[in-house]
Amino acid sequence: MTGPSTLTMTGMPKLTPTRTPIRVEPISTWLERRRKGPIYPVVVAGDTVYVSGLPPFDPVSGEIKRVPFVRQAELVLEQMKLCLEAAGSSLERVVKCNVYCTPDETHFDIFNDVYIRYFPADAPARIFVHVPSWPGPFDIEVDCVAVI
């Protein structure tokens, strides 16, 4: 999947990958309600899938509720899995995850216990970064890059 081409200085065509935003329901509706505008949880460019960091939406109501950290981790990883599948990819095709978490010394070990259930073998590259706070009652977001 490529977009329009232009010529480079060597006269060879330079292909620009098409960027395709993807709606993932019900997540897209929940994001738009919360952020007051259009936002896409997934963008595909060429054979690469980019999944936005998502807060731990309650799977029934779409609200963000204060739940134990272990449940927050499960929710964001389930949402990430749904987004990947909507884009034609999967957890097995993730190459990099970025984990953003509020600073609590117990979060790292708890997250690792959940993460290994989603990536039991050959886990992708990952970073775990502390953020001071979020604009809501939650402690974690995870974004990722995958291939199709």
N, C-alpha and C positions, 0 to 999 in steps of 0.2 A: 504494500500500500504506500504509494508515494504521491506527492503533490507536484505542483508545477516545477519545471526545471529552469535554471538560468545557466549561462555560460560562465565558467571560471576564467581566470587570466590565461590558462593554458588552452582555452577553447573547448574543454571537456564539459559536458553538462554537469551541473551540480543539482542533485535531487534533494528536495525538501520534503521530509515526511509529513503526511497529513496528521493533524492533531484532531482527534475525535473524542469529544466529551461524551460520557455515558451516564444516563440516568439509571439509578438502581433503587427500585421501590421496595420498601417504603422509606429507605434512607434519604433519598433526594427530597421528598416532601418534608421529612423531619428537619433536615438541614435548612431548607428554605424558610420554614416556619421560625426556626431559631435565629437565623442570620438575616432574615428579612430581604432575601433576594435570591437570584439564581446562583446555584453553586453545584458543581458536579463532584461526586465522590471519586470518580474514576476518569482518567484521560488516557487514551491509547494513542501512541505516536509510533508509526511503523510497527515493529514487533515488540515494542516495549509498553508495559502497563504501569501507570503511576496511580497509586491509591492514596487519597488524602487521609490525613489523620482525622479520626472521628471520635467524638465523645461516646461514652457508653450509654447509648440510647436504650431505654426499657423496650424490649421487643414487642410488648403488647400495646403500650400507650404512646411510645415515641418520646416520652418525657425523659429528662435526665434526673434520676433520683439518687439520693445518697444510699449506696449499697456497699457492702464490704469490698475491699480492694481486690480480693480474689475473683469476685463476681464481675467487677469492672474489667479486669483483664480478660476474662472469658468473653464478655460482651464485645469488646473492641476487636478481639481476634475473630470472633464469629462474623462480625460485620465486615472485617477485612476479607474473610473467606468468601462471603456473599458477593462483594464487589469484584474480587478476582474472577469468580466464576461468571459473573455478568459480562466480563470483558473477554471471556474465552481463555482464561488462564486458571491457575490453581495455586494452592499453598506450595505444592511441590516445585513450582516454577518461580518462586520468589528468590531474588538474588540479594536483596538488601532490605532490612527493616530498621526504622528509626523509632525508638521508644522514648517518649517524653513523659516524665513522671514527677509528681510533687516529691519533695525531699523528706522521705521517711525511711529510716534505715531498714525497715522490714520489707519494703516494697520490692527490692531487688530479688531477694530469695523467693518471695511469693510469686513474682512474675515469672521467674525461671521455672518454677514448678508447673505453671500453666503453659508457658511457651513450649516446653518439651512435649506436651500432649499434641500440640498443633504441628510441631516440627520434630518428630521423633528420631529422624536420621538425616544427616547432611543438612543441618540447619543453615540458613542463609547468613551472610555477613550481618552484623547488628551493632548498633550503638545504643546505649542507655543513658539518657541525659536528664538531669534534674531541671525542672522549671519551678519558679517560685510559687505560682498559683495558676488557676484556670478561671475563666469567667462563668463559673457554675459549680455545682456540688459534685465534682469528680476529680480524680487524681491522675488519669492516664489517657494518652492518645498514642496510637501507633500508625505510622504510614509505611508504605513499602514500594519497592520497584520490582517488577516481575517481567518475565518474557512470555510470549504467547506460544 
